């Protein structure tokens, strides 16, 4: 399948919602259909992204303003070095977290979500499709524990994630789909795949 333009697909949701699993399944499915697709995630591997990951291991290691600054510096680099070049080459870009996460997570820490959105949309590429995977925070955290991954003590707290979830639920738009992440991974993927492939078919 050859496309006339690049397409940016974003997967969002609280920790433990299954974003990364769905992003990787989507990448495999697109490649199986000979679609030129690439995968990126945020925070990225930039020095800003690595600083976020390091700080996330300790609670209260960053103020909300410091978090926002690091995430936006990391995103500027990701947009310039990864997203824009891939989209200019008519690739399908699958992105695991984007500025919707910044709005939700830093918004839940007391910053103005509208201000965060305005600041990010001044430089960030607008996504073509956004999937927000919705799950109860307690169930999401249990998934993380089951998978044997250590929790980020800065971000992965049940009460905090409940506030983050509320902000994610507020996002609306023709390009935004809210998905029940408590369903089986196969059911979730069928829904995502249909929306994505219908969208791409209309472009090719």
N, C-alpha and C positions, 0 to 999 in steps of 0.2 A: 504494500500500500504506500503510494507516494503522496505526500502532502504538499500543498502550495504555500503553507505557512507553518511556522513553529507553533506548538501547542503546550501550554503550561498547565499541568494538573497537580493540584495540591491536596495532600491528605493531612487532616488536622484532628485534634481531639486530646483529651487529657491523657496523662500517663497510664499505660495499661489498656488503652482502647483498641490496640491492634493495628495502628497506622502502618508501622514498619512492615508487618506481615503482609498487609494488603498492598502496600507499595511494591514490594518485591514480587508478589504474585502478578500484579499488573504489568510490571516490567517484563517478566517471563512470557506472559500471554501476548504482549505486543510484539516482542521479538519473534515469537513463534509464528506470527502473521506477517513477518518481514517488515515491521514498522521500525524505523530508526528511532529508538528510544534510549534515554539515559536517565540515571537516578542520582539525585543529590539529597542531602539532608541538612537541616539546621538544628543546633549550631553546626557550622561546617568545621573543617580542619584548619581554619586560619588561626593565627595567634589569638584573635579575639574569641573564637569559638572554643579553643583549648582552655582559655582562661575561664570561660563560663563553666565548662565541665569540671575543672579543678575546684572552683569555688563552690559548685553545687554539692560537693561532698560534705560541706559543713553548714549547719543552720545559721542564719543571720550573718552570713559572710559578706553579703552585699546589700546596700540600700536599694530600694526600688529604682532610684535614679541611676545608680551604677549599673544595675542589671540592664535597664533600657539602653544605656549608652553602649554597653558591650554587645548586646544583641544587634543594635542598629549598625555598629561598625562592622560586625561579622556579616550582616546581611548586605551591606554596600559592596563588600568584597565578593561575596557569593554572586550577587547580581552581575557585577562587572566581569568577573573571571569565568563564571560557569553558565549562569542562566542566559544572559543576552547572546553570547557566542553560539550556544546550542540552538536557541530559538531562531537566530539569524540563518542557521544552516538547516532550517525546516525540520528539526528534530522534535519528538514528543519528550518533554521534560517532566519527569515525575519527581515531585518535591515533598519530602517528609518533613513537615512543619514549615511555616512561613510567618508573615507578619500578623496573621490572625492569632497565632499563639502568643505573640508579644502583646497584642491587645488584651487577650484573655488573662494571661498570667501576670503581667505587670499591672493590668487594670484591677485584678483581684488584690493587688498589693497596695492599691490606693491611688494609682495614677489615673489620669483622665483618659478613658478609652478613645474618645474622639480625637484628642490631641495625638495619641500614639498612631491612630489610623492616618490622620492627615500627614504627619511627619513621614511615615513610611511610604504612603502613596505618592509622595513627591519624587521618590527615586526608584521604588520597587516596581517591577513589571507586574501588570495586572494579570491574575490567573484567568484561564479560560474555563476551568472547572475546579470546584472546591468540594471535597467530601469531608464532612465533619462527623467523625465517629463518636457516638454518644454512649457513655457507660456510667453506671453508678461508681463513684470514686472507690468505695470499699471493694467492689468487685475488681476494679482495675488494679488496685494495690495487691490484691490476692493473686492476680495473674503474674504480677512482677515477682512476687515471692515464690510462686510455683515455678517460674522459669529460672530461679536461682540467681537473679540479678540483684545487686545491691541497690537499695533505694538512694535517690538523690535527696539528701536530707533538707536541702534548701527548698525544693519544689514538691516533693512527693509526700505531702501530708494531707490526711483525709479532709479536714475542715477547709483547708486552703483550696484543695482541688474541687470541693463542692462549689466554692465561689467562682473558680475558673470555669467550671461546667456551665454555670448560669450565664456567663458572658458568651461562651460558645453558642449557647442556645438562641441568643439574640440575633445572630448573623442571618441575614435574609438576602435573597437576590436570585435572579434567573439562573446564575451559574453555580449556586450553592445548593448542595444536597445534604440533608441530615440523615444519617444512617444509624439504625439501632445496632450498636456494637455488642449487644448481649446475645445476638443470634450466632449461629455457627459461622466459622470463617468462610465456609463454602457458600452459605446463603448471602453473606455480606459481599463476597467477591462477585457472585452472579449479578447482584444489583449494580455494583460499581462497573463491572465489565460491560454490561448492556448500555449504560449511560455513555461510557467512554467510546465504545465502538460505534454507537449511533451518531455521536458527535463527529468522530473522525470520518465516518462514511459520508456525511454531509459536506465535508471539506474536500474530499478526494475527487 
